[in-house]
């Protein structure tokens, strides 16, 4: 059961998959909030009865809950039926993103710029927590997320179907601005501390660097992902 917290995230959940919501918790005194009242009304329209919940109980799940928490038993499905087609497609693999805020921010960008899905490793990475869903502000309801004990498995399948795998790395010899983006692509983004790990680097067809003024500094992982996704969409012209 996936927990979704935050006004924007829960609102999007009710919009796109209200039937998946098994529980909806609202803080005591929710009627004094226009946003929470709107959520309560949408829930009732969908046949969901909100449960009045003390702030202390919501705080135990996530401090920044904004007075609302939902439980969903359904996630977006990875569009495997499209992988064989020649249409432009972009997916992502996150190599050790441990901060749920970064994961959520990446999902938010992925949603708004049309990423088809995200792969996560089983260990040393943030799962799709309530905090990540809140940071995604609805993105988690649109971008499929799959967790694999070995992310190399789906990447090898995608390579066989014509996808290129590009990794963002400070060791990349090719600049993002000078890279010709293929029509079918998987971006690998490394973790906050160590960047792209060696096993992931070996899976890449190309290692791509991000232009920056200070070679000793680095972009936040979610910002790096956003730059790569945006440049891909820019080159595709869509």
C-alpha positions, 0 to 999 in steps of 0.5 A: 500500500503506497502512502501519499501525503500533501495537498497537490499529491493527494489531489492528483491521486483523486483525479487520476485513480480515485478507485485505488484509494483505500483510506483518506486521512484529514487533520482535525479542523480541516474545514478551516482550509479551502484546499482540504475542504476541496479534497474532502468534497472530491473524496466524497464524490468518489465514494471515499469517506475521509477519516478525522485524524489527530495531527500527531498521527499524521506527523508520525508518517510525515511532518510536512503532510499539510493535513492530508494523507491517503493510501493507494493500492495502485501505481501507474504501469510501465508501458512495456507495450510501447518499447518495441515501437519507433516512437520517441521514448525516454526512461530513467534509471536512478543509481542510488538516489537516497533523498526522497525529496530528490526522488520526488523532484525527479518524478515531478520533472519526469511527469511534466516533460513526458518521461515514460518510466523510472527504474530504482535499485532495491538497495541504497535508494529511497523507495516511493515514500509519502515524502517522495510522493509529496515532493512529486506533487502528483508526478507519482500518479503519472510516472511508473516506478519499478524497483529491481534488485538489479537494474541492469536487467531491464536496461539490457531488455531496453537495449535489445529493443533499440534504446540507448543508455546515457549516463550523467557523469562528471567523467563524461567526455561528451557535453550535454549541449553537444550530444545528439539525443537518440529517439529512444533513450534511458538516462541514468542519474547517480546518487547525491554523494557518489554519483554514477557508480562503476557498474552503472557506468559500464551499462552506458553507451555514452557518459555525458557531462553537464557544463558548469563553471566550477569543475570541483562542484556538482549539480543537485541530482534532481537538477542534473536530471531536469537538465538532461530531460529538458535538453532531450525534449528540446532536441526532439522539438516536442 
